Amino acid sequence: MEALLPGLSLLLVLLAVGWGSGAVAAWATPPGSCELVQRTTDCTGRWLSSIPGNLQGDTEELLLDDNTIHVLGNASLLSYHQLQRLSLTKNRLELIEPGAFLRSQGLHMLSLADNLLFTNYSLTAAALSALPALRTLDLSGNRLTEDMVSVLVWNLSSLESLSVARNLIMRLDSSVFMNLTQLLELNLEKNYIFEIEQAFEGLQKLQKLNVAYNYLPCVVEFGLTQLRVLNVSNNVIEWFLALESDDLFELEVLDLSHNRLLFFPVLPRQSKLHSLLLKDNEMSFYQRLPNGTSLADVTVQFLLIDGNSTNVTTVSLWDEICHSNLSSLHLLDMSQNQVWYLPEGFLAQMPSLTHLKLNQNCLETFHLSEGDPLALLTELDLSQNQLAELGAEVGTGDILPNLQLFNLSTNRLRVLPPGVFTYTRKITTVDLSRNRVDLCPQPAAAGEAEGPPCVNVRGIKTLTHLSLAGCGLRGLGGHPFQGTSLMHLDLSDNHQALSRDLGWLQDLALTLQVLSLRNTNLSSIVVDFSAFNSLVRLDLSGNSLTVFPTSLGILKLRSLDLRDNCLPALPPDITRTPLGRSLREVYLSRNPYNCCTLGWWDSLQQVEGLQVPDGQEVTCSYASRTLSPRALPEPVLRSCRWQTADLALLYLVLALPTCLTLLVAVAIVFLTLKQKLLKMVKSRCGVSSPY
C-alpha cells in the first residue's frame, strides 16, 4: 500500500500538469492563427515574434500590430508580392534588414509607430529606400532625433504623408525634409521642438502641418502660401507674424490655441481663412486701458543705421486696425483670454462669421446693433465674463437674424434690452444661468405700476432650450413662458423659485421634455407633475422630498434623478406603474432609505434595461447603522422580517402562552374544588340526589 503512494502522487502531478497545459492552450490564441477578410490579413495581438510564412500570397493588407517582432528579416515578406499596406505598430521592432522590402515594390502604406527603430536606424533607412511607391509612413514613438529622421526619410521622395510624432526632435532646419518634394501632410506633434529654421520652405506641396505640443516660442515671417491647415497649438508662442506680402495664402485653418499669445496674430493680408482658434492665451487689446488712458496717438521712432546712412521711421505703437482680409472667416474662438473690449470695427471685417466665442474673458460691455455685419452669426458665446450691460439698438431691422445659440451665463447682468429676442428670428437656445435676472410675468394691466426690471421670453416661438440656473428667481407666477415651445428648461439652484405650486409651468405642459429642478428647496407638498405628459427626463436632486410624488407614477420618464433628498422609501409597486415600465435610468443615492422597506429596491433590480448608475453609492439605515442594500447581514434581514410581519398575528403569538397558562390554572382550580362545590349546591337547593 505504501509503495503505491509515490506512484499515485506522480500520476496526480502529471494529470495536473496536463490539465493546466490544456487550460492555457484553450485560453491563449495559437500563434499564426490570423483572420482573413477578402485580401486583408489581421494578425493583431497574436504574440507573434516573426511574420508568418503560411499566409495567402495575394494578401494586399497585413496587420501585425501589438505583437513581439524584433527584426524584420530579408526573407520575411518574400511570399507577399502584392502587399500594399503593412502595419507593425506596437511591436519591439529594432531592425528592418536592407533587403526586407525587395519583393514588396508595391507597398504604399507603412506604419512602424511605437517601436525601437532608433537602435538601428541607418540599416532601417536602407530598407525603406527600396520602396519607390511608398506614400504614407508613420514613424511615431520611436525615440528618433532630427538627425535620425533625416536619414530615415532621405530617399523617400514619393512620400505624401509622414508622421514623426512623439519622438525626440528638438530643432529643424532645411536639411531634414529636403527631398520630400511630394509631401502633402506632416505630423510633428508631441516632440521637443523649440526652433524651426526654414525647415518647410522646400515642401512646395505641403497642405497640412501639425506642430502641436512642442516648445515653439514664436512664429515670425510665416510664408507657407500653399499651406491649408496649420496646427501650432499647445506651444509657448507669444507672437505670430505672417509675411507682409500681398500673395494669396491658401490657409483655411489656423490653430494657435493653448499658447501665450500677447497680441492678436498678424495674419496674411490675403488668405482663405475660415477657422481661427485662439483659445487659452494671454491676448488683449491695448489701445485703451481699463483706467481710461488712450494710447491711440502714442508713436515710436525707429533709428535705422545702414553704413553711412541713417533713417528715422515713426510708427503708431498700438495700431489695432487689422490689415488682413477676414471676409471668409466662419469661426473665431477667442475664449479664455484677457480681452476686456473689442476695437471699433473689429467684427465689421468678418461678414461671414457664424460662430463667435468670447467666453472666459474680461468683457464688461457688449453692444449689438442692426448695423453690425454679423447677419450670418448662429452661435454667440459671451459666458463667464464681467458683463453688466448688454447694449442693443432695437429699431425696425433685425438684430442677429440667424442667431440660434446665445450663451450669457455667469455674468453680472440684471436685465436685457427690451425686445432683444424679438428680432432674433431663429433663436433656439438661451443660457442666462448665474445672472441676477428675473422673468417677466404677463404684461401689467393699464394703470398698474410696472414691476422691477426683468427678462421677457414670452412669445418667442422658436425658443426650445432655456437655462436659468442660479439666477435667484423668486416665487415665479403668472405666465412667464406663454407663447414659447420650450422642450428643455433648467431652473436649478433657485432656492425660492418654487415657493408656490407649479401652475406657472402649465403653458409648457405639452412641449416640455427635460426639466431640471435640482436644489430648488422643493417639498412633496407642492409637487404635482400629472399635467406634464411629455416629460422624458426629470431632475429632482438636492431637494427636501420626504415622500415620493405620486403624480410621477403616471408619467413615462426615461430618466429620473432623486439624489440628495429625504426619501425613506419608494412606492413598493413602482415597477408596475407606467413610470416603472418606461424608466431606463434612475439616480437614487444619498437618501435615508429604511433597510426594512427595500421591496422597491429588489423590484428595480429585476427590471430589464433599467440602469442605476449610482447603485454602488445607495445606502440604507438600520439602528443608526449605514448599510448597502446589495448585501444586508443576515441578522438585519431576520430582524427586518420580524418588524415587517403582520402585527395581529404577532400579538396573537405573544398572547397565546398567557392564555394557555390561565386556562390550565382555571381547570386545576375547578377540578380541585369540584366535590365541595357540588355539596354546597345541593345543600342550598335542598334537593336529594337520586341513587
C-alpha positions as CSV (number, residue, x, y, z in Angstrom):
1,M,0.0,0.0,0.0
2,E,2.8,2.4,0.9
3,A,4.5,1.6,-2.4
4,L,1.5,2.8,-4.3
5,L,1.5,6.3,-2.8
6,P,4.5,7.7,-4.7
7,G,3.1,6.4,-8.0
8,L,-0.3,7.8,-7.2
9,S,1.2,11.2,-6.4
10,L,3.2,11.2,-9.6
11,L,0.1,10.4,-11.5
12,L,-1.8,13.3,-9.9
13,V,1.0,15.7,-10.7
14,L,1.1,14.6,-14.3
15,L,-2.7,15.0,-14.5
16,A,-2.5,18.4,-13.0
17,V,0.2,19.5,-15.4
18,G,-1.7,18.1,-18.3
19,W,-4.9,19.9,-17.2
20,G,-3.0,23.2,-16.7
21,S,-1.4,23.0,-20.1
22,G,-4.8,22.2,-21.6
23,A,-6.3,25.3,-19.9
24,V,-3.6,27.6,-21.1
25,A,-3.9,26.2,-24.6
26,A,-7.6,26.8,-24.6
27,W,-7.2,30.4,-23.3
28,A,-4.3,31.6,-25.4
29,T,-4.7,32.2,-29.1
30,P,-2.2,30.0,-31.0
31,P,0.5,32.0,-32.8
32,G,-0.2,32.3,-36.5
33,S,-4.0,32.0,-36.4
34,C,-4.7,35.2,-38.3
35,E,-8.0,36.3,-39.6
36,L,-8.5,36.8,-43.4
37,V,-11.2,39.1,-44.7
38,Q,-11.0,39.4,-48.5
39,R,-7.4,40.4,-49.1
40,T,-6.7,41.8,-45.6
41,T,-4.9,39.5,-43.1
42,D,-5.3,40.6,-39.5
43,C,-2.7,39.1,-37.1
44,T,-3.1,41.8,-34.4
45,G,-2.3,40.7,-30.9
46,R,-1.2,37.1,-31.7
47,W,2.1,37.0,-29.7
48,L,4.0,36.7,-33.0
49,S,7.8,37.0,-32.9
50,S,8.1,36.9,-36.7
51,I,5.9,37.3,-39.8
52,P,4.1,34.0,-40.6
53,G,5.1,32.5,-43.9
54,N,2.0,30.4,-44.5
55,L,-0.4,33.3,-45.2
56,Q,-2.2,33.7,-48.6
57,G,0.2,35.1,-51.2
58,D,-2.4,37.5,-52.7
59,T,-2.6,39.5,-49.4
60,E,-2.8,43.2,-50.0
61,E,-3.0,44.4,-46.4
62,L,-1.2,42.8,-43.5
63,L,-1.9,43.9,-39.9
64,L,0.7,42.8,-37.4
65,D,0.1,45.4,-34.6
66,D,0.6,44.6,-30.9
67,N,3.0,41.6,-31.3
68,T,6.6,40.9,-30.2
69,I,8.5,41.1,-33.5
70,H,12.1,42.3,-33.0
71,V,13.5,42.0,-36.5
72,L,12.0,42.2,-40.0
73,G,14.4,40.0,-41.9
74,N,15.3,39.9,-45.6
75,A,13.1,36.8,-46.2
76,S,10.1,38.0,-44.0
77,L,7.9,39.2,-46.9
78,L,9.1,37.1,-49.8
79,S,5.8,35.3,-50.1
80,Y,3.7,38.5,-50.4
81,H,4.3,40.1,-53.8
82,Q,1.0,42.0,-53.8
83,L,1.4,43.6,-50.5
84,Q,0.3,47.3,-50.5
85,R,-0.4,48.1,-46.8
86,L,1.7,46.9,-43.8
87,S,1.2,47.8,-40.2
88,L,3.7,46.9,-37.4
89,T,2.7,49.3,-34.6
90,K,3.4,48.4,-31.0
91,N,5.9,45.7,-31.6
92,R,9.6,45.6,-30.4
93,L,11.0,46.3,-33.8
94,E,14.7,47.3,-33.6
95,L,15.8,46.5,-37.1
96,I,14.5,46.2,-40.7
97,E,17.1,44.4,-42.7
98,P,18.1,46.2,-46.0
99,G,16.5,43.5,-48.3
100,A,13.2,43.1,-46.4
101,F,11.2,45.1,-49.0
102,L,12.9,44.0,-52.2
103,R,9.9,41.8,-53.2
104,S,7.3,44.4,-52.0
105,Q,7.8,47.1,-54.5
106,G,4.0,48.0,-54.5
107,L,3.9,48.8,-50.8
108,H,2.4,52.4,-50.4
109,M,1.4,52.5,-46.7
110,L,3.7,51.5,-43.9
111,S,3.1,52.0,-40.2
112,L,6.0,51.5,-37.8
113,A,4.8,53.5,-34.8
114,D,5.7,52.7,-31.2
115,N,8.8,50.6,-31.8
116,L,12.5,50.9,-31.1
117,L,13.8,51.9,-34.5
118,F,16.4,54.4,-33.0
119,T,18.7,51.4,-32.3
120,N,19.5,50.5,-36.0
121,Y,18.0,53.5,-37.9
122,S,20.7,53.5,-40.6
123,L,20.0,49.9,-41.7
124,T,16.3,50.5,-41.5
125,A,16.8,53.6,-43.7
126,A,18.5,51.4,-46.3
127,A,15.4,49.1,-46.3
128,L,13.0,52.0,-46.7
129,S,14.9,53.3,-49.6
130,A,13.8,50.2,-51.6
131,L,10.2,51.4,-51.6
132,P,9.6,53.6,-54.7
133,A,5.8,53.7,-54.3
134,L,5.7,54.4,-50.5
135,R,3.2,57.3,-50.0
136,T,2.3,57.0,-46.2
137,L,4.8,56.4,-43.5
138,D,4.3,56.5,-39.7
139,L,7.4,56.6,-37.5
140,S,5.7,57.9,-34.4
141,G,7.0,56.9,-31.0
142,N,10.4,55.5,-31.9
143,R,12.7,57.8,-29.9
144,L,14.1,59.4,-33.0
145,T,16.1,62.6,-33.1
146,E,16.1,65.0,-36.0
147,D,19.3,63.5,-37.5
148,M,17.8,60.0,-37.4
149,V,14.6,61.2,-39.1
150,S,16.7,62.9,-41.8
151,V,18.5,59.7,-42.6
152,L,15.3,57.6,-42.5
153,V,13.4,59.7,-45.0
154,W,16.3,60.9,-47.2
155,N,15.4,58.7,-50.2
156,L,11.6,58.7,-49.8
157,S,10.8,61.3,-52.4
158,S,7.4,59.6,-53.1
159,L,6.1,60.3,-49.6
160,E,2.8,62.2,-49.4
161,S,2.1,61.7,-45.6
162,L,4.7,61.5,-42.9
163,S,4.2,61.2,-39.1
164,V,7.1,61.6,-36.7
165,A,5.1,62.5,-33.7
166,R,6.1,61.5,-30.1
167,N,9.8,61.4,-30.8
168,L,12.9,63.4,-29.6
169,I,13.1,66.0,-32.3
170,M,14.4,69.4,-30.9
171,R,15.4,71.5,-33.8
172,L,14.5,71.5,-37.5
173,D,16.4,73.1,-40.4
174,S,16.1,72.9,-44.2
175,S,18.1,69.6,-44.5
176,V,15.7,67.3,-42.6
177,F,12.9,67.1,-45.1
178,M,14.8,68.4,-48.2
179,N,13.9,65.5,-50.6
180,L,10.2,65.2,-49.7
181,T,9.0,67.2,-52.6
182,Q,5.7,65.4,-52.9
183,L,4.8,65.7,-49.2
184,L,1.2,66.8,-48.5
185,E,0.8,66.2,-44.8
186,L,3.4,66.3,-42.0
187,N,2.8,65.5,-38.3
188,L,5.4,66.7,-35.7
189,E,3.3,66.9,-32.6
190,K,4.5,65.9,-29.1
191,N,8.2,66.4,-29.7
192,Y,10.6,68.9,-28.1
193,I,10.9,71.3,-31.0
194,F,12.0,74.8,-29.9
195,E,13.4,76.1,-33.2
196,I,12.4,75.8,-36.8
197,E,14.7,77.4,-39.4
198,Q,13.3,77.2,-42.9
199,A,12.5,73.6,-42.4
200,F,9.5,73.6,-44.7
201,E,10.5,76.0,-47.4
202,G,11.2,73.3,-49.9
203,L,7.9,71.5,-49.3
204,Q,6.0,73.2,-52.1
205,K,3.0,70.8,-52.0
206,L,2.6,70.7,-48.2
207,Q,-1.0,71.3,-47.2
208,K,-1.3,70.1,-43.6
209,L,1.3,70.8,-40.9
210,N,0.9,69.8,-37.3
211,V,3.5,71.1,-34.8
212,A,1.2,71.0,-31.7
213,Y,2.5,70.1,-28.2
214,N,6.1,71.4,-28.7
215,Y,8.1,74.3,-27.3
216,L,8.0,76.9,-30.1
217,P,8.3,80.5,-28.6
218,C,7.2,82.4,-31.7
219,V,6.3,82.1,-35.3
220,V,7.7,85.0,-37.4
221,E,7.8,85.6,-41.1
222,F,5.3,82.9,-41.8
223,G,5.3,82.4,-45.6
224,L,3.9,79.0,-46.5
225,T,1.5,80.2,-49.0
226,Q,0.4,76.7,-50.1
227,L,-0.5,75.5,-46.6
228,R,-4.2,74.9,-45.9
229,V,-4.1,73.7,-42.2
230,L,-1.6,74.8,-39.6
231,N,-1.8,73.5,-36.0
232,V,0.7,75.1,-33.6
233,S,-1.5,74.7,-30.5
234,N,-0.1,73.8,-27.1
235,N,3.3,75.6,-27.5
236,V,4.7,78.7,-25.8
237,I,4.1,81.1,-28.7
238,E,3.9,84.8,-27.8
239,W,4.0,86.2,-31.3
240,F,2.6,85.1,-34.6
241,L,3.7,87.3,-37.6
242,A,3.0,86.5,-41.2
243,L,5.0,87.9,-44.0
244,E,3.9,91.4,-45.1
245,S,3.0,90.3,-48.6
246,D,0.1,90.6,-51.0
247,D,0.5,87.0,-52.1
248,L,-2.6,84.8,-51.8
249,F,-2.3,82.3,-48.9
250,E,-4.3,79.1,-49.2
251,L,-4.5,79.0,-45.3
252,E,-8.0,77.9,-44.2
253,V,-7.5,76.7,-40.6
254,L,-5.1,78.2,-38.1
255,D,-4.9,76.8,-34.6
256,L,-3.0,78.9,-32.1
257,S,-4.9,77.8,-29.0
258,H,-3.2,77.0,-25.7
259,N,-0.2,79.2,-26.2
260,R,1.0,82.5,-24.6
261,L,-0.1,85.0,-27.3
262,L,0.0,88.5,-26.1
263,F,-1.5,90.2,-29.2
264,F,-3.9,89.3,-31.9
265,P,-1.9,87.5,-34.6
266,V,-0.7,89.4,-37.6
267,L,-2.3,87.3,-40.3
268,P,-1.6,87.1,-44.1
269,R,-3.2,90.0,-45.9
270,Q,-4.9,87.7,-48.4
271,S,-6.0,84.2,-47.3
272,K,-8.9,81.8,-47.4
273,L,-9.0,81.6,-43.6
274,H,-12.3,80.2,-42.3
275,S,-11.3,78.9,-38.8
276,L,-9.1,80.9,-36.4
277,L,-8.6,79.3,-33.0
278,L,-7.0,81.5,-30.3
279,K,-8.4,79.8,-27.1
280,D,-6.4,79.9,-23.9
281,N,-3.8,82.6,-24.4
282,E,-2.9,85.9,-22.7
283,M,-4.3,88.1,-25.5
284,S,-5.8,91.5,-25.1
285,F,-6.1,94.9,-26.9
286,Y,-4.1,97.8,-25.6
287,Q,-5.2,101.0,-27.4
288,R,-7.5,101.7,-24.4
289,L,-6.5,100.8,-20.9
290,P,-9.0,100.0,-18.1
291,N,-8.2,103.2,-16.3
292,G,-9.4,105.3,-19.3
293,T,-6.0,106.1,-20.7
294,S,-5.8,106.1,-24.5
295,L,-2.7,105.0,-26.4
296,A,-4.2,105.8,-29.8
297,D,-1.8,108.6,-30.6
298,V,1.4,107.2,-29.0
299,T,4.2,106.7,-31.5
300,V,7.6,105.2,-31.5
301,Q,10.6,106.3,-33.6
302,F,13.0,103.7,-35.0
303,L,16.5,104.8,-35.9
304,L,17.8,102.7,-38.8
305,I,21.6,102.9,-39.4
306,D,22.9,101.3,-42.6
307,G,26.6,102.1,-43.2
308,N,26.8,105.9,-43.5
309,S,23.1,106.4,-44.0
310,T,20.6,107.0,-41.1
311,N,16.8,106.8,-41.4
312,V,14.2,107.6,-38.8
313,T,10.8,105.8,-39.1
314,T,7.8,106.8,-37.0
315,V,5.1,104.2,-36.4
316,S,2.0,104.1,-34.3
317,L,2.5,102.0,-31.2
318,W,-0.9,100.4,-31.0
319,D,-2.4,100.2,-34.4
320,E,-5.4,97.9,-33.9
321,I,-6.6,98.1,-37.4
322,C,-6.4,94.5,-38.8
323,H,-4.9,94.7,-42.3
324,S,-5.8,91.1,-43.1
325,N,-8.7,90.1,-45.2
326,L,-11.0,88.2,-42.9
327,S,-14.1,88.2,-45.1
328,S,-14.1,84.4,-45.4
329,L,-13.8,83.7,-41.6
330,H,-16.6,81.5,-40.2
331,L,-15.3,80.5,-36.8
332,L,-13.4,82.8,-34.3
333,D,-12.6,81.4,-30.9
334,M,-11.0,83.9,-28.5
335,S,-12.2,82.2,-25.3
336,Q,-10.0,82.1,-22.2
337,N,-8.0,85.2,-22.8
338,Q,-7.8,88.7,-21.2
339,V,-9.9,90.7,-23.6
340,W,-11.9,93.4,-21.9
341,Y,-13.0,95.3,-25.0
342,L,-13.1,94.8,-28.8
343,P,-11.6,97.6,-31.0
344,E,-14.1,99.6,-33.0
345,G,-14.9,97.9,-36.3
346,F,-13.1,94.7,-35.3
347,L,-16.1,92.4,-36.1
348,A,-17.1,94.5,-39.1
349,Q,-14.2,92.8,-41.0
350,M,-15.9,89.4,-40.6
351,P,-19.2,89.4,-42.5
352,S,-19.2,85.6,-43.0
353,L,-18.8,84.8,-39.3
354,T,-21.1,82.1,-38.0
355,H,-19.5,81.1,-34.7
356,L,-18.0,83.7,-32.2
357,K,-16.7,82.5,-28.9
358,L,-15.6,85.2,-26.4
359,N,-16.3,83.3,-23.2
360,Q,-14.0,83.4,-20.2
361,N,-12.6,86.9,-20.8
362,C,-12.9,90.2,-19.0
363,L,-15.6,91.9,-21.1
364,E,-17.7,94.5,-19.3
365,T,-20.0,95.6,-22.1
366,F,-21.0,94.2,-25.4
367,H,-23.0,96.1,-28.0
368,L,-25.4,94.7,-30.6
369,S,-26.9,96.8,-33.4
370,E,-28.7,96.1,-36.6
371,G,-25.9,97.8,-38.4
372,D,-23.4,95.1,-37.4
373,P,-22.3,92.9,-40.3
374,L,-22.9,89.7,-38.2
375,A,-26.0,88.7,-40.2
376,L,-24.9,85.1,-40.6
377,L,-23.9,84.6,-36.9
378,T,-25.6,81.4,-35.5
379,E,-23.6,81.0,-32.2
380,L,-22.5,83.7,-29.8
381,D,-20.8,82.7,-26.5
382,L,-20.3,85.6,-24.0
383,S,-20.3,83.4,-20.9
384,Q,-18.0,83.8,-17.9
385,N,-17.2,87.5,-18.4
386,Q,-18.0,90.5,-16.3
387,L,-20.9,91.8,-18.4
388,A,-23.0,94.3,-16.5
389,E,-24.6,95.6,-19.7
390,L,-25.7,94.2,-23.0
391,G,-26.4,97.1,-25.3
392,A,-28.7,96.9,-28.3
393,E,-30.1,99.3,-30.8
394,V,-33.5,98.0,-31.3
395,G,-35.2,99.5,-34.4
396,T,-37.1,98.3,-37.3
397,G,-34.4,95.9,-38.5
398,D,-33.3,92.5,-37.2
399,I,-30.5,92.0,-34.7
400,L,-28.6,88.9,-35.4
401,P,-31.4,87.4,-37.5
402,N,-29.8,84.0,-37.8
403,L,-28.6,83.6,-34.2
404,Q,-29.6,80.2,-32.8
405,L,-27.4,79.8,-29.6
406,F,-26.9,82.7,-27.2
407,N,-24.8,82.0,-24.1
408,L,-24.7,84.7,-21.5
409,S,-24.2,82.6,-18.4
410,T,-22.0,83.6,-15.4
411,N,-22.0,87.3,-15.8
412,R,-23.4,90.3,-13.8
413,L,-26.5,91.0,-15.9
414,R,-29.7,92.1,-14.2
415,V,-31.7,92.9,-17.3
416,L,-31.5,92.5,-21.1
417,P,-32.5,95.1,-23.7
418,P,-36.3,95.0,-24.2
419,G,-37.2,93.0,-27.3
420,V,-33.7,91.7,-27.9
421,F,-35.0,88.3,-28.7
422,T,-37.9,89.6,-30.7
423,Y,-35.6,90.3,-33.6
424,T,-33.6,87.0,-33.5
425,R,-35.9,85.1,-35.7
426,K,-34.2,81.7,-35.3
427,I,-33.1,81.7,-31.7
428,T,-33.5,78.2,-30.1
429,T,-31.1,78.1,-27.1
430,V,-30.5,80.8,-24.5
431,D,-28.4,80.4,-21.4
432,L,-28.9,83.1,-18.7
433,S,-27.8,81.0,-15.8
434,R,-25.9,82.6,-12.9
435,N,-27.0,86.1,-13.6
436,R,-29.2,88.1,-11.2
437,V,-32.1,88.3,-13.7
438,D,-35.9,87.7,-13.1
439,L,-38.6,86.6,-15.6
440,C,-41.3,88.9,-16.7
441,P,-44.8,87.7,-15.9
442,Q,-47.8,88.6,-18.0
443,P,-47.8,92.3,-19.0
444,A,-49.2,94.7,-16.4
445,A,-52.7,95.9,-16.9
446,A,-53.4,99.5,-17.7
447,G,-52.9,101.7,-14.7
448,E,-50.8,99.2,-12.7
449,A,-47.4,100.1,-11.7
450,E,-44.6,98.5,-13.6
451,G,-42.6,95.8,-11.8
452,P,-38.8,95.6,-11.4
453,P,-36.5,95.0,-14.4
454,C,-36.9,91.5,-15.9
455,V,-36.2,89.4,-18.9
456,N,-39.1,88.8,-21.2
457,V,-39.1,85.5,-23.1
458,R,-42.8,85.4,-23.8
459,G,-43.9,84.8,-27.3
460,I,-40.5,83.5,-28.6
461,K,-41.9,80.7,-30.7
462,T,-38.5,79.3,-31.8
463,L,-37.1,79.0,-28.2
464,T,-36.7,75.4,-27.2
465,H,-33.8,75.4,-24.7
466,L,-33.6,77.8,-21.7
467,S,-31.3,77.7,-18.7
468,L,-32.0,79.9,-15.7
469,A,-29.9,78.0,-13.2
470,G,-28.7,80.1,-10.2
471,C,-30.5,83.3,-11.1
472,G,-32.0,83.9,-7.7
473,L,-35.6,83.6,-9.1
474,R,-38.3,84.4,-6.5
475,G,-41.8,83.0,-6.3
476,L,-42.5,82.7,-10.0
477,G,-46.1,83.2,-11.0
478,G,-48.2,84.4,-13.9
479,H,-47.4,83.1,-17.3
480,P,-43.6,83.8,-17.9
481,F,-43.3,81.2,-20.7
482,Q,-46.6,81.9,-22.5
483,G,-46.2,81.6,-26.3
484,T,-42.9,79.6,-26.2
485,S,-42.4,75.9,-27.2
486,L,-39.7,75.1,-24.6
487,M,-38.6,71.5,-24.5
488,H,-35.6,71.9,-22.2
489,L,-35.8,74.1,-19.0
490,D,-33.2,74.3,-16.3
491,L,-34.3,76.1,-13.1
492,S,-31.7,74.5,-10.8
493,D,-30.2,76.4,-7.8
494,N,-33.1,78.8,-7.4
495,H,-34.0,78.3,-3.8
496,Q,-37.1,80.4,-3.7
497,A,-38.4,79.9,-7.2
498,L,-40.9,77.2,-6.3
499,S,-42.4,78.7,-3.1
500,R,-45.8,78.0,-4.6
501,D,-47.1,75.3,-6.9
502,L,-46.1,74.6,-10.4
503,G,-49.1,76.3,-12.0
504,W,-46.9,78.9,-13.8
505,L,-45.4,76.0,-15.8
506,Q,-48.7,74.9,-17.2
507,D,-48.0,76.7,-20.5
508,L,-45.3,74.2,-21.2
509,A,-47.2,71.1,-20.2
510,L,-47.5,69.9,-23.8
511,T,-43.9,70.6,-25.0
512,L,-41.6,70.2,-22.0
513,Q,-39.4,67.1,-22.3
514,V,-36.5,67.9,-20.0
515,L,-36.9,69.7,-16.7
516,S,-34.3,70.3,-14.0
517,L,-35.4,71.4,-10.6
518,R,-32.2,70.5,-8.8
519,N,-31.6,72.3,-5.5
520,T,-34.8,74.4,-5.5
521,N,-35.9,73.7,-2.0
522,L,-38.7,71.5,-3.3
523,S,-41.0,69.7,-0.9
524,S,-43.5,66.9,-1.6
525,I,-46.4,69.2,-0.6
526,V,-46.2,71.5,-3.7
527,V,-45.3,68.9,-6.4
528,D,-47.8,67.8,-9.0
529,F,-46.4,66.7,-12.3
530,S,-49.5,65.0,-13.6
531,A,-50.0,67.5,-16.4
532,F,-46.5,67.1,-17.9
533,N,-47.1,64.1,-20.1
534,S,-44.3,64.9,-22.5
535,L,-41.5,64.8,-19.9
536,V,-38.8,62.2,-20.5
537,R,-36.1,63.5,-18.2
538,L,-36.6,65.0,-14.7
539,D,-34.0,66.1,-12.2
540,L,-35.3,66.5,-8.6
541,S,-32.0,66.0,-6.8
542,G,-30.8,68.2,-3.9
543,N,-34.3,68.9,-2.5
544,S,-36.3,68.1,0.6
545,L,-38.6,65.4,-0.7
546,T,-39.8,63.2,2.2
547,V,-42.4,61.3,0.1
548,F,-42.2,60.1,-3.4
549,P,-44.5,62.3,-5.5
550,T,-47.4,60.1,-6.5
551,S,-48.0,62.1,-9.7
552,L,-44.8,60.8,-11.1
553,G,-46.3,57.3,-11.4
554,I,-48.4,58.2,-14.4
555,L,-45.5,59.7,-16.4
556,K,-43.4,57.9,-18.9
557,L,-40.0,59.2,-17.9
558,R,-36.8,57.8,-19.4
559,S,-34.5,59.3,-16.7
560,L,-35.2,60.4,-13.1
561,D,-32.8,61.9,-10.6
562,L,-33.7,61.6,-6.9
563,R,-30.3,62.1,-5.3
564,D,-29.8,64.1,-2.1
565,N,-33.4,64.1,-0.8
566,C,-35.0,62.8,2.4
567,L,-36.8,59.7,0.9
568,P,-37.2,56.7,3.3
569,A,-38.5,54.5,0.5
570,L,-40.0,54.4,-3.0
571,P,-43.5,53.1,-3.7
572,P,-43.4,49.2,-3.4
573,D,-45.4,48.9,-6.7
574,I,-43.3,51.4,-8.6
575,T,-42.3,48.8,-11.2
576,R,-46.0,48.2,-12.1
577,T,-46.7,51.8,-12.9
578,P,-46.2,53.5,-16.3
579,L,-43.2,55.2,-14.8
580,G,-41.6,51.9,-13.8
581,R,-42.2,50.4,-17.3
582,S,-40.6,53.4,-19.1
583,L,-37.6,54.2,-16.9
584,R,-34.2,53.4,-18.3
585,E,-32.1,55.4,-15.9
586,V,-32.6,56.4,-12.3
587,Y,-30.3,58.0,-9.7
588,L,-31.1,57.2,-6.1
589,S,-28.0,57.8,-3.8
590,R,-27.8,59.9,-0.7
591,N,-31.3,59.3,0.7
592,P,-32.1,57.9,4.2
593,Y,-33.8,54.7,3.0
594,N,-35.1,52.3,5.6
595,C,-33.3,48.9,5.3
596,C,-36.5,47.1,6.3
597,T,-38.6,48.5,3.5
598,L,-36.5,47.7,0.5
599,G,-39.0,45.8,-1.5
600,W,-39.0,48.5,-4.1
601,W,-35.2,48.2,-4.5
602,D,-35.4,44.5,-5.1
603,S,-38.1,45.1,-7.7
604,L,-36.0,47.7,-9.5
605,Q,-33.1,45.2,-9.8
606,Q,-35.4,42.9,-11.7
607,V,-36.4,45.5,-14.4
608,E,-34.7,44.6,-17.7
609,G,-32.9,47.6,-19.3
610,L,-33.1,49.8,-16.2
611,Q,-29.7,51.2,-15.1
612,V,-28.9,52.7,-11.7
613,P,-25.5,54.4,-12.4
614,D,-25.0,55.3,-8.7
615,G,-26.2,52.0,-7.4
616,Q,-22.9,51.4,-5.6
617,E,-23.5,54.5,-3.6
618,V,-27.0,53.7,-2.5
619,T,-27.3,53.1,1.3
620,C,-30.0,52.4,3.9
621,S,-30.2,53.0,7.6
622,Y,-30.8,50.4,10.3
623,A,-30.4,51.1,14.0
624,S,-28.1,54.1,13.4
625,R,-26.0,51.9,11.1
626,T,-25.5,52.7,7.4
627,L,-25.5,49.6,5.2
628,S,-25.6,48.7,1.5
629,P,-28.9,47.2,0.3
630,R,-26.9,44.9,-2.0
631,A,-25.5,42.9,0.9
632,L,-27.5,43.2,4.1
633,P,-26.2,41.0,7.0
634,E,-28.4,38.0,7.9
635,P,-29.2,39.3,11.5
636,V,-30.5,42.5,10.0
637,L,-32.7,40.6,7.4
638,R,-34.1,38.4,10.2
639,S,-34.9,41.4,12.4
640,C,-36.5,43.2,9.5
641,R,-38.7,40.2,8.8
642,W,-40.0,40.4,12.4
643,Q,-40.5,44.1,12.1
644,T,-42.5,43.8,8.9
645,A,-44.6,40.8,9.9
646,D,-48.4,41.0,10.4
647,L,-48.9,42.8,13.8
648,A,-52.2,41.0,14.5
649,L,-50.5,37.6,14.1
650,L,-47.6,38.8,16.1
651,Y,-49.8,39.9,19.0
652,L,-51.7,36.6,18.8
653,V,-48.5,34.6,19.1
654,L,-47.4,36.7,22.0
655,A,-50.7,36.3,23.9
656,L,-51.2,32.6,23.3
657,P,-48.8,31.4,26.1
658,T,-50.6,33.6,28.6
659,C,-54.0,32.4,27.6
660,L,-52.9,28.8,27.8
661,T,-51.5,29.4,31.3
662,L,-54.7,31.0,32.5
663,L,-56.8,28.2,31.0
664,V,-54.7,25.5,32.8
665,A,-54.9,27.3,36.1
666,V,-58.7,27.6,35.9
667,A,-59.0,23.9,35.0
668,I,-56.9,22.9,38.0
669,V,-58.9,25.0,40.4
670,F,-62.1,23.7,39.0
671,L,-61.1,20.0,39.4
672,T,-59.8,20.6,42.9
673,L,-63.0,22.3,44.2
674,K,-65.4,20.2,42.2
675,Q,-66.8,18.0,45.1
676,K,-67.1,20.9,47.6
677,L,-68.9,22.9,45.1
678,L,-71.4,20.1,44.3
679,K,-72.2,19.6,48.0
680,M,-72.6,23.3,48.6
681,V,-75.1,23.5,45.7
682,K,-77.1,20.5,46.9
683,S,-77.4,21.9,50.4
684,R,-78.5,25.3,49.1
685,C,-81.0,23.8,46.7
686,G,-82.4,21.2,49.2
687,V,-82.8,18.5,46.5
688,S,-81.9,14.9,47.3
689,S,-79.6,13.2,44.9
690,P,-81.1,10.2,43.1
691,Y,-79.3,6.9,43.7
